[in-house]
Structure formats: structure tokens, C-alpha cells
């Protein structure tokens, strides 16, 4: 099971992306709206991928990326700003294979 944390500041996009993730048979997605929520979820779940969604302020994005790298450097971090399911799936597949940089 691939565990994916999606962080986004737009509630409707967050819900859509998490829904698209969870449509995949071997994927488990959770969404976080705030930094505190994202960090709390990261402590509880061993995420394979963190998707940084749209609307995250640059300072928050830098802080979260640093936090995730320090806590679990093997977790893949991907910027994702589109809710198209094809792009989302390709980004996740590439990240899992190690082909997609931040």
C-alpha cells in the first residue's frame, strides 16, 4: 500500500485530489489543510510520498519540506498544482520510481 499525504490550501482541490488518490487500488491518501495538521499526520503515518499542492505559501512550503526531510528523508516530496487525474497518477508513479525531483 502506497501512503500519500496531500497538502493544499484550497479545500475543494484538496478533497478532489484525495478522492483521486483513493480511487487507485493500492494507494491510500490523506489530505491536510494546515501545516500543523500535515506535521501531525506525518508523525502518525509512514508516508511514501508528500504532494505539495496549490496555495501553500513559500515560507510554509520551505518549512514543511525541511521538516519532512529531517524526520524521514526517504519520503518523496512532489509539487503538485493540478487536479487532473492523469498528471497526478504519472507524478506519483514517477516519484515512486525515483524519476521525479521536487
N, C-alpha and C positions, 0 to 999 in steps of 0.2 A: 504494500500500500504506500503510495507516494503522498506525503503530507505537505500541504501548501498553505502558506499564510499570505493572504492578500490584504494590503494596507491601502486604504483610499479615503479621501475626504469627501467624496460625493456618494451619499447613501444609496441612490438608485444604481449607480455604476457598481458600487461595492456588492450589492445584492445580486446584480446580473452576473458579475464575474464569478462570484462564489457559486452561483447556480450552474454556470457553465463548467466550472471545475468539477463539481459534484456529479455532473452527468456522465463523466468518464468512470468506467467500472473500477479501475484500480487507483483512483485519486480521491483524496479527502481534503476538502478546502474549508478554511475558516476565514472570516473577514474581521478586520479591526479598523475602527474609525479614528481612534486616538493613539498617540504614542504610548500612553500608559497601558491601554488595552493590548496593543501589539506586543509590548515587552512582557506583559503578564502571560499572554498566550504562548510566547516563545519559551518562557520558563517551564510551562506545563507540557508542551508538545515538542517532540523531536522533529521539527520541520525539515524537509529536504530542500524546499525552495521558499523564498520570500519574494513575493511580487510587490514591487513598489508602484502603486497606482497613481492616478492623476490627482492633482490638487495638493500634494504634500509640499510644504514649504521647504526651500533648500536647506535651511538650518535643521529642520526636523529630519529631513532625509539623511543628511550627513550624520546626525546624531544616531539615528536608528541603524544605519549601515555599520557604523563603528561598534555600536552595542552588539549587533548580531555577529560581527566578525570576531569580536573578543570572546563572546560567550560560546560560539560554535562555528569555528572557521570553515568547516566543511559544508555548511549550508550555502546553497547557491542563492545569489541575490540578483534579481532581474527587474529592470524598469519596464513597466507595462502601462501604457496610457490609452489603450484601445480595447473596446469590449467585443470586438469581432472574434467569434469562437475559433476560426481557423488560425488567426495570428496567435491567439492565446495558446492554443494547443501546440503550435510549432515552437513558440518561445519556451514552453515547459519541456518539450521533448529535447530541444537543443540544450537547454540548461542541464538536464539530467545527463546528457551525453558529454557535457563539458565543453560544448562548442559555442556557448553564448556568454560573452563577457557582460559585466554590469552596464 
